[in-house]
Amino acid sequence: MPHAAAPSVDVFTVRTAGVGAAVVDTLATLLSYEELARAARFVRSVDRDTFVIARALVRTTLSAYGPTPPRDWQFETNAHGCPFVVAPQAGTPRLTFNLSHTTGLVALAVTRGRLVGVDVERVDRVVREDVAGRHFAPEEVRDLRALPPDAQARAFFEYWTLKEAYIKARGMGLAIPLADFAFVLAPPAAPTIRFVDGFDDRPDRWQFWQAWPTAEHRLALAVTREGPDHAVPVTLTETSPEALVA
Ligand SMILES: CC(C)(COP(=O)(O)OP(=O)(O)OC[C@H]1O[C@@H](n2cnc3c(N)ncnc32)[C@H](O)[C@@H]1OP(=O)(O)O)[C@@H](O)C(=O)NCCC(=O)NCCS
């Protein structure tokens, strides 16, 4: 159970494969009319179910931090599509969150008073286009191509998830050019970020964190911190759709 006073980032994941229709239908009762209308527009039932599970995860999780019931949370989106909480009930802390979904997994990051972004990807999926060559920063492409060929496909998702987590934490998505910032990977140290000259941000205000929530899914988290020597605690909890219903 998250603690409202802790300055941590709490990450929650849910595996979405094989969830029963009855569970999804019950979770759908937690959603707003707008969310249900959006769910109804998905062509594939797997995408609809993932959306419902993700939004139910957001609602039930946020309710663990304050007195607002799952159905009562209200959200708006910024100009880039980033959802945020509006008008929480009295006594509810100022929560920020970010959501990511991919085949088989949903991830949610929740914190207070920080910018936060999360991304999950399946590392065994095939990316046909040369996304790195076309969109990544030159030094990232160089570091990626310096790896043995059979390691490059998997390493690509290290950069991909980190870059997505950063642009999502900024709430701007692809409005930030992906070549304007570069990740430096030196495991087991945490990844660090560099910006092109004139970029409106500072590397030392960011903490990056990575996890393997399953053997196939890579997760990256970006969160603002108080300073270069400040470490934001991160928790990772797997939950189930059935537990969200309870
Ligand atoms: C929309 C975008 C923010 C994330 O897209 P994505 O990685 O495909 O999807 P994810 O599942 O990780 O994230 C989607 C969720 O992020 C949230 N989101 C939407 N816009 C957002 C934004 N501008 N900032 C932060 N979060 C955003 C939403 O909650 C959304 O889920 P919902 O619509 O069900 O509520 C954007 O970065 C994008 O379109 N990326 C395309 C992927 C790509 O080409 N990446 C290049 C390699 S780095």
The ligand as a Tripos MOL2 file, in Angstrom:
@<TRIPOS>MOLECULE
LIG
   48    50     1     0     0
SMALL
NO_CHARGES

@<TRIPOS>ATOM
      1 C1          1.7830    9.3160  -26.9550 C.3       1 LIG1
      2 C2          3.1670    9.1680  -26.4370 C.3       1 LIG1
      3 C3          3.2820   10.1240  -25.2860 C.3       1 LIG1
      4 C4          3.4230    7.7590  -25.8790 C.3       1 LIG1
      5 O1          3.0180    6.8260  -26.7360 O.3       1 LIG1
      6 P1          3.3120    5.2810  -26.5990 P.3       1 LIG1
      7 O2          4.6850    5.0110  -26.1120 O.co2     1 LIG1
      8 O3          2.9030    4.7040  -27.8710 O.co2     1 LIG1
      9 O4          2.2520    4.7960  -25.5080 O.3       1 LIG1
     10 P2          2.3280    4.4920  -23.9430 P.3       1 LIG1
     11 O5          1.4160    3.3440  -23.7550 O.co2     1 LIG1
     12 O6          3.6870    4.3950  -23.3730 O.co2     1 LIG1
     13 O7          1.6830    5.7900  -23.3170 O.3       1 LIG1
     14 C5          0.3620    6.1480  -23.5910 C.3       1 LIG1
     15 C6         -0.2050    6.8280  -22.3760 C.3       1 LIG1
     16 O8          0.6050    7.9480  -22.0350 O.3       1 LIG1
     17 C7         -0.2320    9.0130  -21.5980 C.3       1 LIG1
     18 N1          0.0680   10.1480  -22.4630 N.ar      1 LIG1
     19 C8         -0.5460   10.5410  -23.6080 C.ar      1 LIG1
     20 N2          0.0580   11.6430  -24.0830 N.ar      1 LIG1
     21 C9          1.0490   11.9430  -23.2270 C.ar      1 LIG1
     22 C10         2.0180   12.9790  -23.1730 C.ar      1 LIG1
     23 N3          2.0860   13.9510  -24.0700 N.pl3     1 LIG1
     24 N4          2.8920   12.9890  -22.1430 N.ar      1 LIG1
     25 C11         2.8540   12.0380  -21.1960 C.ar      1 LIG1
     26 N5          1.9450   11.0350  -21.1950 N.ar      1 LIG1
     27 C12         1.0660   10.9910  -22.2030 C.ar      1 LIG1
     28 C13        -1.6660    8.5250  -21.6660 C.3       1 LIG1
     29 O9         -2.0610    8.1180  -20.3810 O.3       1 LIG1
     30 C14        -1.5930    7.3600  -22.6210 C.3       1 LIG1
     31 O10        -2.4770    6.3130  -22.3260 O.3       1 LIG1
     32 P3         -4.0680    6.4840  -22.4510 P.3       1 LIG1
     33 O11        -4.2900    7.2210  -23.7210 O.co2     1 LIG1
     34 O12        -4.6000    5.1110  -22.4430 O.co2     1 LIG1
     35 O13        -4.4640    7.2620  -21.2420 O.co2     1 LIG1
     36 C15         4.1920    9.5600  -27.4900 C.3       1 LIG1
     37 O14         5.4570    9.5920  -26.9170 O.3       1 LIG1
     38 C16         4.1900    8.7530  -28.7670 C.2       1 LIG1
     39 O15         3.3290    8.8700  -29.6020 O.2       1 LIG1
     40 N6          5.1450    7.8980  -28.9770 N.am      1 LIG1
     41 C17         5.1920    7.0500  -30.1860 C.3       1 LIG1
     42 C18         6.1610    5.9500  -30.0060 C.3       1 LIG1
     43 C19         7.4540    6.2120  -30.7820 C.2       1 LIG1
     44 O16         7.4810    6.3450  -31.9710 O.2       1 LIG1
     45 N7          8.5660    6.2620  -30.0640 N.am      1 LIG1
     46 C20         9.8270    6.5250  -30.7040 C.3       1 LIG1
     47 C21        10.9270    5.7940  -30.0410 C.3       1 LIG1
     48 S1         11.6070    6.6600  -28.6500 S.3       1 LIG1
@<TRIPOS>BOND
     1     1     2 1
     2     2     3 1
     3     2     4 1
     4     2    36 1
     5     4     5 1
     6     5     6 1
     7     6     7 2
     8     6     8 1
     9     6     9 1
    10     9    10 1
    11    10    11 2
    12    10    12 1
    13    10    13 1
    14    13    14 1
    15    14    15 1
    16    15    16 1
    17    15    30 1
    18    16    17 1
    19    17    18 1
    20    17    28 1
    21    18    19 ar
    22    18    27 ar
    23    19    20 ar
    24    20    21 ar
    25    21    22 ar
    26    21    27 ar
    27    22    23 1
    28    22    24 ar
    29    24    25 ar
    30    25    26 ar
    31    26    27 ar
    32    28    29 1
    33    28    30 1
    34    30    31 1
    35    31    32 1
    36    32    33 2
    37    32    34 1
    38    32    35 1
    39    36    37 1
    40    36    38 1
    41    38    39 2
    42    38    40 1
    43    40    41 1
    44    41    42 1
    45    42    43 1
    46    43    44 2
    47    43    45 1
    48    45    46 1
    49    46    47 1
    50    47    48 1
@<TRIPOS>SUBSTRUCTURE
     1 LIG1         1 GROUP 0 **** ****
